[in-house]
């Protein structure tokens, strides 16, 4: 085997990528190169501290190798061997992302499976011990719930036996609940590659990954003539130095070929891999064996919506294992590490990769090199200009931030959000002026609003339109007010609210929450007397919140009368990045079921109006005055706006976060805390006793629901709410991480837990009122695991998300 010198390394990269540049560049170009002297200090100090005997480092930036150097020794002893650029390393868990993950995704591109398919669909034996619902996505993201490794205490040998043990393993937690890095996941994925391709994994990787990339020194089971070039690792359990034999004990028992470990490679080959991957992501010519869309999917967050740790398909993005990212590369870059001392990190935003290869387990075992990896990443990032200085890089990273569904704040973000009414004022009511012109210079205006209709100065939208708009727009006159459930002041929590008069303006207020169902629809006669109706309501972002239904009713009426509808948009208080819960069944639309959408739909009221108008083909004349400064990932406390209770019992952002789940179950005979100081933050009943509340909290906490904990609680509701004056016991809900909370799933978990403890007392027959999903109700009644019920929602949610894209404004 020929040695990879500095010149041949650069040449190999030049062949692999048309954007790579040889290390032998002219002096003028070299003078412009960044300084990497900090890397020398970091690696040399680590060698002095015996973190490893030697290392190989390569940094790529803007499509070329900007630094490569070998340090120290690869073998010690009586005849020490210098580390060279052609040294071959046992890459350990880099096998997962260099070999197995791309092999799996090639088969995905060929249509051999879908990511949400159960693993057992292709490997039936895997269904043992309750694993029938674990998906291929769960394996790739390490959210399967499986243990970290196979049993190494027992005596076993052979790849088939390794597969059998993986298939027979029992999960530690349900899938999708907890990130747990597990070699069993990738052992199983290796078996999947072999099953779907009809080839052994080493054969498949050699033919369809290494060969297309020109990675000539990458393979499982390195031949004997490579031995002298391989960095030795730790002594095995028999005292034999491992050199050319895989270090990982499970992979070694499986014969050296496994999905989680076993690959050998050079730093140069890993750099070739990284450069081609970045080229493909950037749309440049590349030999990478996957298409751009697949790579974008692999390297973007793909973990469950309720998850904390951020993982791609195979790739680490932001977890406890992301130490090799350092502090300067942004969240959204990605990489992986190998136990033996290998690592790679890539940042598409700055077009940079960092490869470090070391035999850090030689000669006496692991030495803890996470700080070295982090320092190396920082030094490389600093050298190529990646720094958190609020400058050009911050602007460059903005777009990448948005690609993560707006779940992190952009560096250019400042100031409060401008709601629709504030935008309308800032434009000096230009939208209303155009409408007035279109109606012959006159605009008879109606307004649907309540106490939430306030501008940034705290003035009511009623007064702004009646005075400022009327002064700015000749012919405009606010003539009628409409109020939704809870009345114009949002203080009434009763059925049958009558018409009234606004004290501030003397305008008539038409209640749309009368005693009869027809009283909740605006009359066509009333709308025919108006040229336009403005809607300014703070919604809750939940399907069964009635402000969405009344908006639909106005659109339906306006479609017949051709009355202009203008929605002044406001934030979704629980942000627009998450879509959760069952999609309601078609044909069950009602005042508390606006349309077949998920319980938590992730849309503002303006976006919902656009969705309803489009999907229901209403063709009402609709204009939405969009907010300025709001992003999909913004929670209400990100907006800089003052909280105003949207309804009497929705009293805080915390309650709003829980409402998609707690509100979902309030039509059962459970109290959800109405009539107490903390509605929608607790659940219980008079027929649950003190010990029962402890048992209920314990049962729910044992489910390890992400983002919440449950505490036993007692409370006594006041009139006129259920169990008024009676002592109730149940659970109070504490939010520990709102970004991973799936409130609708939490709601059905509470129902399922109560039903197990109190099967006779719990009445579920009215649950369908707000659930509006027959399959979910039947699954609950049949005792199906709520985790699996929630997984069943995913296909309908994804179909909804695909439809809603056309109507999103932010």
C-alpha positions in Angstrom: 0.0 0.0 0.0 1.4 3.4 -1.0 1.8 6.2 1.5 -0.4 9.2 1.4 2.1 12.1 1.5 1.0 15.7 1.9 1.0 16.2 -1.8 -0.9 13.0 -2.6 -3.5 13.8 0.1 -4.2 17.1 -1.5 -4.2 15.4 -4.9 -6.7 12.9 -3.7 -9.0 15.6 -2.4 -8.5 17.5 -5.7 -9.7 14.5 -7.6 -12.7 13.9 -5.3 -14.0 17.5 -5.4 -13.6 20.0 -8.2 -13.5 22.7 -5.6 -10.6 21.3 -3.6 -7.2 23.0 -3.9 -3.8 21.4 -3.7 -1.6 22.1 -0.7 1.1 23.1 -3.1 -0.4 26.5 -3.9 1.5 29.5 -5.0 3.2 31.7 -2.4 0.7 34.5 -3.0 -2.1 32.2 -2.1 -0.3 30.7 0.9 0.2 34.2 2.2 -3.5 34.6 2.4 -4.0 31.4 4.3 -5.4 31.6 7.9 -3.1 30.7 10.8 -3.5 27.3 12.5 -0.7 27.6 15.0 -3.2 27.2 17.8 -3.9 23.7 16.6 -0.2 22.8 17.0 -0.3 23.9 20.6 -3.5 22.0 21.4 -2.4 18.7 19.9 1.2 18.9 21.2 -0.1 19.6 24.7 -2.5 16.6 24.5 0.4 14.4 23.4 2.5 15.7 26.3 -0.3 14.9 28.7 -0.5 11.4 27.2 -4.1 11.9 25.9 -2.9 10.0 22.8 0.5 9.2 21.3 -0.2 11.0 18.1 -2.9 12.4 15.8 -3.7 13.5 12.3 -5.8 16.7 11.7 -7.3 18.0 8.5 -9.4 21.2 8.2 -11.3 22.0 5.0 -12.9 25.4 4.2 -14.6 26.9 1.2 -14.1 23.8 -0.8 -10.4 23.2 -0.2 -8.0 21.7 2.4 -6.6 24.6 4.4 -4.7 22.6 7.0 -3.4 19.1 7.3 -0.7 17.8 9.7 0.4 14.6 11.4 1.6 14.8 15.0 3.5 12.5 17.3 3.6 8.7 17.0 1.1 6.1 16.0 3.0 3.3 17.9 5.4 3.5 20.8 7.7 0.9 22.4 11.2 -0.1 21.4 10.6 0.8 17.8 8.3 3.9 17.8 6.5 4.7 14.6 5.9 8.3 13.6 2.3 9.3 12.9 2.0 9.8 9.1 -0.7 11.2 6.9 -1.4 7.7 5.5 -2.0 6.1 8.9 -5.1 4.0 9.0 -7.3 4.2 12.0 -10.0 2.1 13.6 -12.7 4.8 13.2 -15.0 3.1 15.8 -18.5 4.8 15.8 -17.6 6.9 12.7 -18.7 3.7 11.1 -22.3 4.7 11.9 -22.2 7.9 9.7 -19.5 7.0 7.1 -20.7 3.5 6.3 -24.1 2.5 7.8 -26.2 5.6 7.6 -25.4 6.4 4.0 -26.0 2.8 3.0 -29.4 2.9 4.7 -30.3 6.1 3.0 -29.3 4.8 -0.4 -31.8 2.1 0.1 -34.3 4.8 1.2 -33.7 6.6 -2.1 -34.4 3.4 -3.9 -37.8 3.2 -2.3 -36.9 0.1 -0.3 -38.6 1.5 2.9 -40.0 4.6 4.5 -38.4 6.2 7.6 -41.6 5.7 9.7 -41.9 2.1 8.8 -41.6 -0.3 11.8 -38.3 -2.1 11.7 -40.2 -5.4 12.2 -41.8 -4.9 8.8 -38.5 -6.0 7.2 -36.9 -7.8 10.2 -39.9 -9.7 11.8 -37.8 -11.1 14.6 -37.1 -7.6 15.8 -40.7 -7.3 17.1 -39.8 -9.5 20.1 -40.3 -8.0 23.6 -42.6 -5.2 22.6 -40.5 -3.6 19.8 -43.1 -3.8 17.1 -43.6 -0.1 17.0 -39.9 1.0 16.8 -39.4 2.7 13.5 -36.3 3.0 11.2 -36.3 6.7 12.1 -36.1 5.8 15.8 -33.0 3.7 15.2 -31.2 6.4 13.1 -31.9 9.1 15.7 -31.2 7.0 18.8 -34.8 7.4 20.1 -35.7 3.8 20.0 -35.5 3.2 23.7 -33.1 0.4 23.3 -30.1 -0.3 25.7 -26.7 1.1 24.8 -25.1 -2.3 23.8 -25.6 -6.0 23.7 -24.8 -8.3 26.6 -21.1 -8.8 26.8 -21.1 -10.8 30.0 -22.4 -13.9 28.3 -20.3 -15.9 25.9 -21.3 -15.6 22.3 -19.7 -15.2 18.9 -20.7 -14.5 15.3 -22.6 -12.0 13.3 -25.8 -14.0 13.2 -25.8 -14.3 17.0 -25.2 -10.6 17.3 -28.2 -10.0 15.1 -30.3 -12.5 17.1 -29.4 -10.7 20.4 -30.2 -7.3 18.9 -33.6 -8.6 17.7 -34.3 -10.2 21.0 -33.4 -7.1 23.1 -36.0 -5.5 25.3 -36.5 -1.7 25.2 -35.6 0.3 28.4 -38.2 3.1 27.5 -40.8 3.5 24.9 -39.7 4.8 21.5 -39.6 8.5 20.9 -39.4 9.4 24.6 -35.7 9.6 25.5 -32.5 10.0 23.6 -30.2 7.1 24.4 -27.1 6.5 22.3 -27.3 2.8 21.4 -25.0 0.5 19.3 -28.0 -1.9 19.1 -29.7 0.7 16.9 -27.0 0.5 14.3 -26.3 -3.2 14.6 -30.0 -3.6 13.6 -29.6 -1.0 10.8 -26.6 -3.1 9.5 -28.9 -6.1 9.5 -31.5 -4.0 7.6 -28.9 -3.1 4.9 -28.0 -6.8 4.4 -31.7 -7.8 4.3 -32.8 -5.2 1.8 -29.6 -5.2 -0.4 -28.9 -9.0 -0.4 -25.2 -8.2 0.3 -23.1 -8.2 3.4 -22.6 -4.7 4.8 -18.8 -4.7 4.1 -19.6 -5.6 0.5 -22.3 -2.9 0.2 -20.1 -0.2 1.7 -17.1 -1.0 -0.4 -19.2 -1.0 -3.7 -21.7 1.8 -3.1 -20.0 4.2 -0.6 -16.2 3.9 -0.6 -15.7 3.2 -4.4 -17.9 6.1 -5.7 -16.0 8.5 -3.4 -12.5 7.2 -4.3 -11.9 6.3 -0.6 -9.2 3.8 -1.4 -8.1 3.2 2.2 -11.5 2.7 3.8 -12.9 -0.8 4.5 -14.0 -3.3 7.0 -11.5 -6.2 7.7 -8.3 -4.5 6.6 -6.0 -6.9 4.7 -2.7 -8.1 6.3 -0.6 -5.9 4.0 -2.2 -2.8 5.6 -1.2 -3.9 9.1 2.0 -1.9 9.4 0.1 1.3 8.4 -2.6 0.8 11.1 -2.5 2.7 14.4 -2.8 0.1 17.2 -5.5 0.4 19.8 -5.9 -1.1 23.2 -4.9 -4.5 24.4 -7.8 -7.0 24.3 -9.0 -9.1 27.2 -6.3 -11.7 26.4 -3.5 -9.2 26.5 -3.1 -9.1 22.7 -2.5 -5.7 21.1 -5.2 -4.9 18.7 -3.8 -3.7 15.4 -5.9 -4.2 12.3 -8.5 -6.0 14.5 -11.6 -3.9 15.5 -11.4 -2.5 19.0 -15.1 -2.5 19.7 -15.8 -5.8 21.6 -19.3 -6.3 20.1 -18.1 -5.7 16.6 -15.1 -8.0 17.2 -17.4 -10.8 18.4 -19.5 -10.3 15.2 -16.5 -11.0 13.1 -15.4 -7.4 12.5 -18.3 -6.2 10.4 -21.2 -4.4 12.1 -23.3 -1.4 11.6 -22.0 0.4 14.6 -18.2 -0.2 14.4 -15.6 -2.1 12.4 -14.6 0.4 9.7 -11.0 1.4 9.1 -10.0 4.5 7.3 -7.4 7.4 7.0 -7.9 11.0 7.8 -7.5 11.8 4.1 -10.4 9.4 3.2 -12.6 10.9 5.9 -11.8 14.4 4.5 -12.8 13.2 1.0 -16.1 12.0 2.5 -16.6 15.4 4.3 -15.7 17.5 1.3 -18.0 15.6 -1.1 -20.9 15.8 1.5 -20.5 19.5 1.8 -20.3 19.9 -1.9 -23.5 17.9 -2.4 -25.3 20.0 0.3 -24.2 23.2 -1.4 -25.3 22.0 -4.9 -21.8 21.8 -6.2 -20.5 18.9 -8.3 -19.9 16.0 -6.0 -19.3 12.2 -6.0 -21.4 11.7 -2.9 -23.7 8.7 -3.4 -26.8 10.5 -2.0 -28.8 13.3 -3.5 -29.0 16.8 -2.0 -32.5 16.4 -0.6 -31.6 13.2 1.2 -28.5 14.8 2.7 -30.5 17.8 3.8 -32.9 15.4 5.5 -30.1 13.5 7.2 -28.4 16.6 8.6 -31.4 18.5 9.8 -33.1 17.7 13.1 -35.1 14.5 12.7 -35.7 13.6 16.4 -39.3 13.3 17.7 -41.1 16.5 18.3 -41.1 15.9 22.0 -37.4 15.3 22.2 -34.7 17.3 23.9 -31.4 16.0 22.2 -31.1 17.1 18.6 -30.2 14.4 16.1 -30.2 14.0 12.4 -30.4 10.7 10.6 -27.2 9.2 12.0 -25.6 12.6 12.6 -25.2 14.3 16.0 -26.4 17.9 16.0 -26.8 19.0 19.6 -26.5 16.3 22.3 -24.3 15.5 25.2 -22.0 13.9 22.7 -21.5 17.1 20.6 -18.3 18.2 22.4 -16.3 18.1 19.2 -18.5 21.0 17.9 -16.8 23.4 20.3 -18.4 26.7 21.1 -18.1 28.6 17.8 -19.6 26.3 15.2 -23.4 26.9 15.4 -26.1 24.5 16.5 -27.2 23.2 13.1 -23.7 22.0 12.1 -23.2 18.3 12.6 -20.7 15.5 13.2 -19.9 12.4 15.1 -17.1 10.9 17.2 -15.5 7.5 17.6 -14.5 5.9 20.9 -11.0 5.2 19.7 -10.3 8.9 19.3 -11.6 9.7 15.9 -14.1 12.6 15.1 -15.5 14.7 12.3 -17.5 18.0 12.5 -19.0 19.8 9.5 -20.6 23.2 9.2 -22.5 23.9 5.9 -23.1 27.6 6.9 -19.3 28.4 6.9 -18.4 25.5 4.5 -16.0 24.0 7.0 -15.1 20.6 8.2 -12.7 19.4 10.9 -11.3 15.8 11.0 -9.2 14.5 13.9 -7.9 11.0 13.9 -6.1 9.6 17.0 -5.6 6.3 18.7 -6.6 7.7 22.1 -7.3 4.3 23.6 -3.6 3.2 23.0 -2.0 1.7 24.9 -4.0 1.6 28.2 -7.6 2.6 27.4 -9.5 5.9 26.9 -8.1 9.1 28.3 -10.9 11.5 27.9 -10.3 13.7 24.9 -13.6 15.7 24.7 -11.8 18.9 25.8 -9.2 18.4 23.1 -11.8 17.9 20.4 -13.6 21.1 21.5 -10.5 23.1 21.6 -9.5 21.9 18.2 -12.9 22.8 16.8 -12.7 26.3 18.3 -9.2 26.8 16.9 -10.2 25.7 13.4 -13.4 27.8 13.5 -11.4 30.9 14.7 -8.8 30.4 12.0 -11.4 30.3 9.2 -13.4 33.2 10.6 -16.3 31.4 12.4 -16.7 33.6 15.5 -19.7 34.8 17.5 -19.0 38.5 16.8 -22.4 39.6 15.5 -20.7 40.3 12.1 -21.0 38.8 8.6 -21.0 35.3 9.9 -24.1 36.0 12.1 -25.9 37.2 9.0 -24.8 34.1 7.1 -26.1 31.9 9.8 -29.5 33.5 9.9 -30.9 31.4 7.0 -29.6 28.2 8.5 -31.3 29.1 11.8 -34.6 29.4 10.0 -34.1 26.0 8.4 -34.5 24.6 11.9 -38.2 25.7 12.0 -37.3 29.0 13.7 -36.8 27.2 17.0 -33.8 29.3 17.9 -33.6 33.1 18.0 -31.9 34.8 15.1 -28.8 36.9 15.9 -30.3 40.0 14.2 -33.5 39.8 16.4 -34.4 42.9 18.4 -37.5 44.7 19.6 -41.0 43.6 20.1 -43.3 42.0 17.6 -45.7 44.3 15.8 -49.2 42.8 15.7 -51.6 43.3 12.9 -53.2 46.4 14.5 -49.8 48.0 15.0 -48.8 47.3 11.4 -52.1 48.8 10.2 -51.5 51.9 12.3 -47.9 52.1 11.0 -49.1 52.1 7.4 -51.6 54.8 8.3 -54.5 52.5 7.5 -53.5 52.1 3.9 -55.3 48.7 3.6 -58.5 50.3 4.7 -58.0 53.2 2.4 -57.8 50.8 -0.6 -61.0 49.1 0.5 -62.8 52.4 0.9 -61.7 53.4 -2.6 -63.0 50.1 -3.9 -66.4 50.8 -2.3 -66.9 54.2 -3.8 -65.2 56.2 -1.1 -67.2 54.8 1.8 -66.4 52.0 4.1 -69.0 50.7 6.6 -66.9 48.7 9.0 -67.7 45.9 11.5 -65.2 44.7 14.1 -65.1 41.2 15.7 -62.9 41.6 18.8 -62.7 41.4 22.6 -60.4 42.4 25.4 -57.3 41.1 23.5 -57.8 43.6 20.7 -55.1 46.1 22.0 -52.3 47.9 20.2 -48.8 48.4 21.5 -49.9 51.4 23.5 -52.7 49.5 25.2 -55.4 51.2 23.2 -58.4 49.1 22.2 -58.7 48.3 18.5 -62.3 49.5 18.8 -61.1 53.0 19.7 -58.3 53.0 17.1 -60.7 52.2 14.3 -63.5 54.4 15.6 -61.2 57.4 15.9 -57.8 57.2 14.2 -58.9 55.2 11.2 -62.0 57.2 10.7 -59.8 60.4 10.7 -57.3 58.9 8.3 -59.7 57.3 5.9 -62.4 59.5 4.4 -65.7 57.7 4.3 -64.7 55.1 6.9 -67.2 54.5 9.8 -67.1 51.8 12.4 -70.8 50.9 12.8 -71.0 47.5 14.4 -69.1 45.5 17.0 -69.2 41.7 17.3 -68.2 39.7 20.3 -67.2 36.0 20.4 -67.5 33.6 23.3 -66.9 35.3 26.7 -68.2 38.6 25.5 -66.7 41.9 24.4 -64.7 42.2 27.7 -63.8 38.5 27.8 -65.1 38.1 31.3 -68.2 36.0 31.0 -67.9 32.2 31.3 -71.5 31.1 30.6 -73.8 30.1 27.9 -76.2 32.5 26.2 -74.6 36.0 26.2 -76.9 38.7 24.9 -76.3 41.8 22.7 -75.1 44.9 24.5 -73.6 48.3 23.9 -70.0 49.4 24.1 -69.7 52.0 26.8 -66.7 53.7 25.3 -68.1 54.3 21.8 -71.8 53.7 22.2 -71.7 51.2 19.4 -74.0 48.2 19.3 -72.3 44.9 20.2 -73.7 41.8 18.5 -73.1 38.8 20.6 -72.1 35.6 18.7 -72.5 33.4 21.7 -76.2 33.4 22.2 -78.3 30.7 23.7 -79.0 28.9 20.3 -76.4 27.4 18.0 -77.6 29.7 15.1 -76.8 32.7 17.4 -73.1 31.9 16.9 -73.1 32.7 13.2 -73.2 36.3 11.9 -76.4 36.9 10.1 -76.3 37.5 6.3 -78.5 40.5 6.7 -76.1 42.2 9.1 -73.1 41.5 6.9 -74.9 42.9 3.8 -75.1 46.2 5.7 -71.3 46.2 6.0 -68.5 46.7 3.4 -65.9 45.0 5.6 -65.4 43.2 8.9 -62.1 43.4 10.8 -61.2 40.5 13.1 -58.8 41.2 15.9 -58.7 38.3 18.4 -55.9 36.6 20.3 -56.2 32.9 19.5 -54.8 30.0 21.5 -53.4 27.9 18.6 -55.7 25.0 19.4 -58.4 23.5 17.1 -61.1 23.5 19.7 -60.7 27.2 20.8 -63.8 28.8 19.6 -62.3 32.0 18.2 -61.3 29.9 15.2 -64.8 28.6 14.6 -66.3 32.1 14.7 -63.7 33.2 12.2 -64.8 30.4 9.9 -68.4 31.4 10.3 -67.5 35.0 9.2 -65.7 33.6 6.2 -68.6 31.4 5.2 -71.0 34.3 5.5 -68.7 36.7 3.7 -68.4 34.3 0.8 -72.1 34.8 0.2 -72.4 38.5 0.9 -68.9 39.4 -0.6 -68.2 41.4 2.6 -64.4 42.0 2.9 -62.8 40.2 5.8 -59.6 41.7 7.3 -57.8 39.7 9.9 -55.3 41.6 12.1 -52.9 38.9 12.9 -51.6 38.0 16.4 -49.0 35.4 17.6 -49.7 31.8 18.1 -48.9 31.9 21.9 -47.5 28.4 21.9 -45.5 29.0 18.7 -46.0 27.8 15.2 -43.1 25.4 15.0 -45.0 22.4 16.4 -47.9 20.4 15.1 -49.3 17.9 17.5 -52.3 15.8 18.4 -55.0 13.9 16.4 -56.3 15.4 13.2 -60.1 15.6 13.7 -62.4 13.5 11.6 -64.0 15.0 8.6 -67.7 15.6 9.0 -67.5 16.3 12.8 -66.9 20.1 12.4 -68.6 22.1 15.2 -68.1 25.2 17.3 -65.3 23.3 19.1 -63.9 21.6 16.0 -63.2 24.3 13.4 -62.0 21.8 10.7 -60.1 18.6 10.2 -56.8 19.8 11.6 -54.6 18.6 14.5 -55.4 19.6 18.0 -52.3 21.9 18.1 -52.0 23.2 14.5 -49.1 25.6 14.7 -50.9 28.5 12.9 -51.8 32.0 13.8 -55.4 33.1 13.4 -54.6 34.8 10.2 -52.9 31.7 8.8 -55.9 29.6 9.9 -58.3 32.0 8.1 -56.2 31.6 5.0 -56.2 27.8 5.4 -60.0 27.6 5.9 -60.7 29.9 3.0 -58.5 27.9 0.7 -59.0 24.3 1.8 -62.8 24.7 2.2 -62.9 26.6 -1.1 -65.0 29.4 0.5 -63.6 32.1 -1.7 -64.4 34.9 0.8 -62.6 38.2 0.1 -59.9 37.9 2.7 -57.0 40.1 3.7 -54.6 39.3 6.5 -52.5 42.1 8.0 -49.4 40.1 8.9 -47.3 40.8 12.0 -43.8 42.1 11.8 -41.0 40.4 13.7 -42.8 37.2 14.6 -41.1 33.9 13.8 -42.6 30.4 13.9 -40.5 29.4 16.9 -41.5 32.3 19.0 -43.3 31.6 22.2 -45.5 34.4 23.5 -42.8 35.5 26.0 -40.4 35.9 23.0 -42.6 38.6 21.4 -42.2 41.5 23.9 -46.0 41.8 24.0 -48.0 42.0 27.2 -50.1 38.9 28.1 -53.9 39.5 28.1 -56.0 36.5 29.1 -57.6 35.4 25.8 -60.5 33.9 27.9 -61.3 33.8 31.6 -59.6 30.5 32.4 -56.6 30.8 30.1 -54.6 33.0 32.5 -50.9 32.4 31.6 -48.6 31.2 28.9 -48.0 28.2 31.1 -51.7 27.3 31.0 -51.7 27.9 27.2 -48.8 25.4 26.8 -50.8 22.7 28.6 -54.2 23.6 27.1 -53.9 21.5 23.9 -53.8 18.5 26.2 -55.7 19.4 29.3 -58.4 21.2 27.3 -58.7 18.1 25.2 -60.0 16.0 28.1 -62.3 18.4 29.9 -65.4 16.9 28.5 -64.8 13.8 30.5 -65.9 13.9 34.2 -62.4 15.0 35.2 -62.0 18.6 36.5 -59.3 20.5 34.7 -59.0 23.1 37.4 -61.7 25.5 36.3 -62.9 27.3 39.4 -59.4 27.4 40.9 -56.5 29.7 40.7 -54.7 27.5 38.2 -57.2 26.2 35.5 -55.7 23.9 32.8 -52.6 23.3 35.0 -54.1 20.3 37.0 -56.6 17.5 36.6 -58.5 15.5 39.2 -61.9 14.6 40.5 -63.9 14.2 43.7 -63.9 10.5 43.3 -60.1 10.3 43.4 -58.8 10.2 47.0 -55.5 11.3 48.4 -53.6 8.0 48.0 -55.1 7.8 44.5 -53.6 11.1 43.5 -50.2 9.8 44.6 -50.7 6.6 42.6 -51.8 8.7 39.6 -48.7 11.0 39.8 -46.4 8.0 40.1 -48.0 6.2 37.2 -47.7 9.3 35.0 -44.1 10.0 36.0 -43.2 6.4 35.2 -44.2 7.1 31.6 -41.2 9.5 31.3 -43.3 12.0 29.3 -40.8 14.5 27.9 -41.0 18.0 29.3 -43.4 17.5 32.2 -43.6 16.1 35.7 -46.7 15.3 37.8 -47.3 16.1 41.5 -50.1 14.9 43.7 -52.5 17.8 44.5 -55.8 18.5 46.1 -58.1 21.4 45.1 -61.7 22.6 45.6 -63.4 24.3 42.6 -65.8 27.2 43.0 -69.2 27.6 41.4 -70.4 27.2 38.7 -67.7 24.6 37.7 -67.8 20.8 38.1 -67.3 19.5 41.6 -67.9 23.0 43.0 -67.3 23.0 46.8 -66.0 19.4 46.7 -62.5 18.3 47.6 -60.8 16.9 44.5 -57.6 15.0 44.3 -55.4 14.6 41.2 -52.2 15.8 39.7 -50.7 19.2 39.1 -48.5 19.5 36.0 -45.1 21.1 36.1 -43.5 22.0 32.7 -39.8 21.1 32.7 -39.1 21.8 29.0 -41.7 23.4 26.8 -39.8 22.6 23.7 -40.3 18.9 24.1 -43.8 18.8 25.5 -46.4 17.1 23.4 -49.5 18.4 25.3 -52.1 16.4 23.3 -50.3 13.1 24.0 -50.0 14.1 27.6 -53.8 14.6 27.7 -54.5 11.1 26.5 -51.8 9.7 28.9 -53.7 11.3 31.8 -57.0 9.7 30.5 -55.3 6.3 30.1 -53.7 6.4 33.6 -57.0 7.5 35.3 -58.9 4.8 33.4 -56.5 2.1 34.7 -56.8 3.3 38.3 -60.6 4.2 38.2 -62.2 2.2 35.4 -65.7 2.5 36.8 -65.6 6.1 37.8 -64.1 7.7 34.7 -66.7 8.5 32.0 -65.1 8.8 28.6 -68.2 8.9 26.5 -68.0 12.7 25.9 -64.3 12.7 25.2 -65.1 12.6 21.5 -66.5 16.2 21.7 -63.1 17.8 21.6 -61.0 14.8 20.6 -63.0 14.4 17.4 -61.1 11.3 16.3 -62.9 8.0 16.4 -59.8 5.9 15.9 -58.1 7.6 18.9 -61.2 7.2 21.0 -61.5 3.5 20.1 -57.8 3.0 20.7 -58.1 4.5 24.2 -61.2 2.4 25.0 -59.3 -0.7 23.8 -56.4 0.1 26.2 -53.8 0.8 23.5 -50.6 2.4 24.8 -50.9 6.2 24.4 -47.4 6.4 23.0 -48.5 4.2 20.1 -51.7 6.1 19.7 -49.6 9.3 19.3 -47.4 7.6 16.8 -50.5 6.7 14.8 -51.3 10.5 14.5 -48.1 11.2 12.6 -49.1 10.3 9.0 -52.2 12.6 9.2 -50.1 15.3 10.8 -47.6 15.1 8.0 -50.3 15.3 5.4 -51.7 18.4 7.1 -48.3 20.0 7.3 -47.9 19.5 3.6 -51.2 21.3 3.0 -50.7 24.1 5.4 -47.4 25.2 3.8 -49.3 27.2 1.1 -51.1 29.3 3.8 -48.2 30.1 6.2 -47.2 33.8 6.4 -44.1 33.4 8.7 
